[in-house]
Amino acid sequence: MTAPVNVITLESGEHLTREEFEYRYTQSPHIKKAELINEVVFVASPIRVRRHAQPHGNILGWLFNYSIEFSGLMVCDNATVRLDDKNEVQPDVLLR
């Protein structure tokens, strides 16, 4: 899938403010995962089954079972997390 015409997309290595990063990310539905770390853009590569997807599922299941034992914990999958004005990450799994 190609990017829409007249839209500035995200490119790994670009230096952006959080506001510009969020704007471009919302305008780039073809990009499945991007993060802003110290104002630098990182666009993720496609994931592989054995090296990522299967271990991801195992970790998600493990954290879900762990969260059942301790009330007040939240397990999230691919949630955007604003750490501060220069960092916005999207961890594969989040225990909060």
BALUM-245682 format. One record per residue (C-alpha): residue in one letter; x, y, z. Coordinates in steps of 0.25 Angstrom, whole numbers, plus 5000, padded with zeros to 4 digits. Layout:
BEGIN
{aa = A east = X north = Y up = Z}
...
REM end
This chain:
BEGIN
{aa = M east = 5000 north = 5000 up = 5000}
{aa = T east = 5005 north = 5014 up = 4997}
{aa = A east = 5004 north = 5026 up = 5005}
{aa = P east = 4993 north = 5036 up = 5001}
{aa = V east = 4998 north = 5048 up = 4991}
{aa = N east = 5002 north = 5061 up = 4998}
{aa = V east = 5004 north = 5055 up = 5011}
{aa = I east = 5017 north = 5056 up = 5018}
{aa = T east = 5020 north = 5042 up = 5024}
{aa = L east = 5029 north = 5037 up = 5035}
{aa = E east = 5043 north = 5033 up = 5032}
{aa = S east = 5052 north = 5026 up = 5042}
{aa = G east = 5063 north = 5036 up = 5047}
{aa = E east = 5055 north = 5048 up = 5045}
{aa = H east = 5055 north = 5058 up = 5057}
{aa = L east = 5041 north = 5063 up = 5060}
{aa = T east = 5034 north = 5069 up = 5072}
{aa = R east = 5023 north = 5060 up = 5078}
{aa = E east = 5012 north = 5069 up = 5072}
{aa = E east = 5018 north = 5067 up = 5058}
{aa = F east = 5020 north = 5052 up = 5060}
{aa = E east = 5006 north = 5050 up = 5065}
{aa = Y east = 5000 north = 5058 up = 5053}
{aa = R east = 5008 north = 5051 up = 5043}
{aa = Y east = 5005 north = 5037 up = 5049}
{aa = T east = 4990 north = 5040 up = 5049}
{aa = Q east = 4992 north = 5044 up = 5034}
{aa = S east = 5000 north = 5031 up = 5031}
{aa = P east = 4990 north = 5019 up = 5032}
{aa = H east = 4999 north = 5010 up = 5024}
{aa = I east = 5010 north = 5011 up = 5035}
{aa = K east = 5006 north = 5000 up = 5046}
{aa = K east = 5016 north = 5004 up = 5057}
{aa = A east = 5025 north = 5016 up = 5059}
{aa = E east = 5031 north = 5022 up = 5071}
{aa = L east = 5038 north = 5035 up = 5076}
{aa = I east = 5050 north = 5033 up = 5084}
{aa = N east = 5057 north = 5046 up = 5089}
{aa = E east = 5050 north = 5053 up = 5077}
{aa = V east = 5056 north = 5043 up = 5067}
{aa = V east = 5046 north = 5035 up = 5059}
{aa = F east = 5047 north = 5020 up = 5058}
{aa = V east = 5038 north = 5012 up = 5048}
{aa = A east = 5037 north = 4997 up = 5051}
{aa = S east = 5039 north = 4987 up = 5040}
{aa = P east = 5029 north = 4976 up = 5038}
{aa = I east = 5029 north = 4965 up = 5049}
{aa = R east = 5032 north = 4950 up = 5047}
{aa = V east = 5024 north = 4939 up = 5053}
{aa = R east = 5035 north = 4931 up = 5060}
{aa = R east = 5044 north = 4942 up = 5064}
{aa = H east = 5033 north = 4952 up = 5069}
{aa = A east = 5019 north = 4948 up = 5068}
{aa = Q east = 5019 north = 4935 up = 5075}
{aa = P east = 5028 north = 4940 up = 5087}
{aa = H east = 5019 north = 4952 up = 5087}
{aa = G east = 5007 north = 4943 up = 5089}
{aa = N east = 5014 north = 4935 up = 5100}
{aa = I east = 5018 north = 4948 up = 5108}
{aa = L east = 5004 north = 4954 up = 5106}
{aa = G east = 4998 north = 4941 up = 5112}
{aa = W east = 5008 north = 4940 up = 5123}
{aa = L east = 5006 north = 4955 up = 5127}
{aa = F east = 4990 north = 4953 up = 5126}
{aa = N east = 4991 north = 4941 up = 5136}
{aa = Y east = 5000 north = 4949 up = 5145}
{aa = S east = 4991 north = 4961 up = 5145}
{aa = I east = 4979 north = 4951 up = 5150}
{aa = E east = 4987 north = 4948 up = 5162}
{aa = F east = 4989 north = 4963 up = 5166}
{aa = S east = 4978 north = 4973 up = 5166}
{aa = G east = 4980 north = 4986 up = 5160}
{aa = L east = 4989 north = 4982 up = 5149}
{aa = M east = 4986 north = 4985 up = 5134}
{aa = V east = 4991 north = 4977 up = 5122}
{aa = C east = 4992 north = 4985 up = 5109}
{aa = D east = 4995 north = 4981 up = 5095}
{aa = N east = 5002 north = 4991 up = 5086}
{aa = A east = 4997 north = 5003 up = 5093}
{aa = T east = 5003 north = 5017 up = 5091}
{aa = V east = 5010 north = 5022 up = 5103}
{aa = R east = 5014 north = 5037 up = 5104}
{aa = L east = 5026 north = 5037 up = 5114}
{aa = D east = 5029 north = 5052 up = 5112}
{aa = D east = 5029 north = 5063 up = 5102}
{aa = K east = 5041 north = 5056 up = 5094}
{aa = N east = 5037 north = 5041 up = 5095}
{aa = E east = 5025 north = 5034 up = 5090}
{aa = V east = 5026 north = 5019 up = 5090}
{aa = Q east = 5018 north = 5007 up = 5086}
{aa = P east = 5023 north = 4995 up = 5094}
{aa = D east = 5018 north = 4981 up = 5089}
{aa = V east = 5013 north = 4978 up = 5103}
{aa = L east = 5011 north = 4987 up = 5115}
{aa = L east = 5008 north = 4983 up = 5129}
{aa = R east = 5003 north = 4995 up = 5137}
REM end
